[in-house]
Amino acid sequence: MALYGVYGSHTVEACPVNNLANAKKVIAFVESDLRPLLSKYRINNVLGQYHSAFEHTFLWIFDAEDPHLIEGLILEAGFASFNSLRIVPLRSLKEGVIPLIKKVHGL
């Protein structure tokens, strides 16, 4: 299992609350059966979709085989057309930072 966070943001004008074309993309994505699309891009699961409406930002968490395939899903869904996006690998504090701290400080 590899976890990836997709961080996104958009302008007030591009916000689906204010922009009908983008609203239709979001509704179509959320109301569709995502299983074929997730399978196509070898995404095992969508673990979370968190949004801050007034900040126009979001974080989605994917369990996927390859971050480049997540790009394909985002492009096909139309989210890249109105969002600035970053895809980053995720590790827990215990898995990622603690071993690094111990190594650096010889603990």
N, C-alpha and C positions, 0 to 999 in steps of 0.2 A: 504494500500500500504506500503510495506517495501522495502527500497532501500538497495542494497548491491553493494559494489565495489569489483571487482576482479582485484587485482594487480598481474602482472606477469612479469617475466624476464627469459631470456635464454642466453646461451653463443653465441658468434659469430659463433662457429661451428654448433650450433643447429638452428641458425636463418634460417627461411624458404627461405630467399634470397640466403643462402649458402648451404642449405641442401634439396635435392630433395624430400626425403621421407616426411619431415615436410612441405615442400611447397605443396605437394599433399593433406595433411591433411587440411591445411588452405584453399586452393582453394575449396576443397570438402565441407567444412563447410560453407564458405561464399556463394557459388553458389547453395547450397541446399535450399529447402523449409524448413525453420526452424520451421514453425508452429507446426507440429506433435511432434518434439523434445521438443519445449518449453512447449507444453501442457502436454507431458509425465512427465516433471519435475516441473509442476505447476509454470512456469515462465510466468508472465503476459506480460512482455515486456522487450526488450533490449533497454535501453534508450541512450546508447552511447558506442562506441568502439573507443578508442583513442590509438594511437601508436606513439612511438618514435623510428624510425627505427635504428638510429645510436647508441642509448642507449640500444637497445634490451629490451625495457620495454613496457608495455601496461596497460591500465586501461579500464575495461568494467564496465558498470553500468546496473544492473538488477533490475527490479521490480519483486519480487518473494515472495512466501509464506514462504520459508524455505531455509536458506543458505546451509543446507546439501543436498538439492535437486540440488542446483547449482553445487555442487561437482559432482553429477551424470552426469549432462550434460557435464561438462568439461572432465570427464573421457571418456564418450562415444564418444565425438568429437575428442579425442586423444590429446588434448592440455596438459594434465598432463604428457604426456610422454617426453616432451622436455622443459617444463617451470617449474620454481619455482613459486608457487602461494600462494596468501593470499586472503581470502574472509572476508570482514569487513562490518559491518552495517554502513550506511551513514545517517547523519542527517544534515540539514542546520545549519548554524551558529545561526540563529534566533531560531530554534527549540531545539538545543542541548546545545550550549555553553552559550548563553545569560541567560537562566533560571539558569544555574549553577553559573554563575558569580553573578547574583542577589541574589541567595540563600547564597552563601559564604560571600558576602559583605553586606548582609542585605539591598539591594537596592530595 
